[in-house]
Amino acid sequence: MTTTPRSPRLLLLSTILLAVAGIALLGVPQGQQPAAPTASPASRTSAGSSSSPSAAAAPAQLPLGRGASAVPAASAPSALQPALAPHGEGAAGDEVIQRSLQAAWPADLPATDERTLCTDGRALLRADATGIGRTNWPGLFPDSRQVAPAFATARFRIQAAIARRDHSPNKAVVHLVWAGTDRGGTFTDLRITDWHFTRTIKKGAATWMPQPRT
């Protein structure tokens, strides 16, 4: 039986940070190691919430799309900041992030359910961020024609996605890590958005229904 992590968002941020740090360290030439971070009172202070991974470095403030609850990208330890500053792995690093999430949070749903949930979660995120496909969920996007998309379609990319139970066999949450360029031209990766689903029975078949964003 898999125990759901007490703080899944913190787990996601920590896992993504470790994945990107691993990619960055692979590019360091042999014989060169990052300088050890200097201890300071700020670095020894524990973070007070999951949205602040480190008190030593303030998280970046990310622009939000309508309904897309992006979490600030995790700040790197001081020793890794030069390597991680560009977030420059692009699509080449997405597979590592995906594998890291799967390894850190073991699957607890049937494979068919997880595929369905991830497919729908990806489509919902794309609709919310770029406007593409909003008409497929009129109950979730009733004002789709009045609200302009917050992110450019050409610069939108889903980096990783996993679906896990949400404290109940009939509830699930899809965690998506993504990158995008907003209308102001600012590109940011390692954004995190969650979509929650509830399983219902219609005509004898189980269906996962997305829940409105709150």
Long-range contacts (C-beta under 8 A, 24 or more apart in sequence): 2-106, 2-108, 2-165, 4-108, 4-164, 4-165, 4-166, 4-167, 5-105, 7-50, 8-105, 8-164, 8-173, 8-175, 9-50, 9-51, 9-71, 9-192, 9-194, 10-50, 10-53, 11-104, 11-105, 12-101, 12-105, 12-175, 12-177, 12-192, 13-50, 13-53, 13-71, 13-74, 13-192, 14-53, 14-74, 15-97, 15-100, 15-101, 15-104, 15-105, 16-74, 16-97, 16-100, 16-101, 16-177, 16-190, 16-192, 17-53, 17-74, 17-76, 18-100, 19-93, 19-96, 19-97, 19-99, 19-100, 19-101, 20-76, 20-84, 20-87, 20-89, 20-93, 20-96, 20-97, 20-190, 21-76, 21-80, 21-83, 21-84, 22-96, 22-100, 23-89, 23-93, 23-96, 24-80, 24-83, 24-84, 24-89, 25-80, 25-83, 27-83, 28-83, 34-79, 34-80, 34-82, 34-83, 35-79, 36-79, 37-77, 37-78, 37-79, 38-78, 43-78, 57-81, 60-188, 62-188, 62-191, 63-150, 63-182, 63-184, 63-186, 63-188, 64-150, 65-128, 65-129, 65-149, 65-150, 65-151, 65-180, 65-182, 66-128, 66-147, 66-150, 67-128, 67-213, 68-125, 68-128, 68-129, 68-150, 68-191, 68-193, 69-193, 69-194, 69-213, 70-188, 70-191, 70-192, 70-193, 71-191, 71-192, 73-188, 73-189, 73-190, 73-191, 74-190, 87-188, 87-189, 87-190, 91-157, 93-159, 94-157, 94-159, 94-160, 97-159, 97-160, 97-177, 98-159, 98-160, 98-161, 98-162, 101-160, 101-162, 101-175, 101-177, 102-162, 105-162, 105-164, 107-162, 107-164, 108-164, 108-165, 109-163, 109-164, 109-165, 109-172, 113-163, 113-172, 113-208, 114-162, 114-163, 116-208, 117-163, 117-172, 117-174, 117-197, 117-208, 118-161, 118-162, 118-163, 118-174, 120-174, 120-195, 120-197, 120-208, 120-210, 121-161, 121-163, 121-174, 121-176, 121-195, 121-197, 121-210, 122-158, 122-161, 122-176, 124-195, 124-210, 125-158, 125-176, 125-178, 125-193, 125-195, 126-156, 126-158, 128-193, 128-213, 129-156, 129-178, 129-180, 130-156, 137-210, 139-212, 140-210, 140-212, 140-213, 148-183, 150-182, 150-183, 151-180, 151-181, 151-182, 151-183, 152-180, 152-181, 152-182, 152-183, 155-179, 155-180, 155-181, 155-187, 156-180, 156-181, 159-189, 159-190, 166-196, 166-197, 169-199, 170-198, 170-199, 171-196, 171-197, 171-198, 171-199, 172-196, 172-197, 172-199, 172-208, 173-197
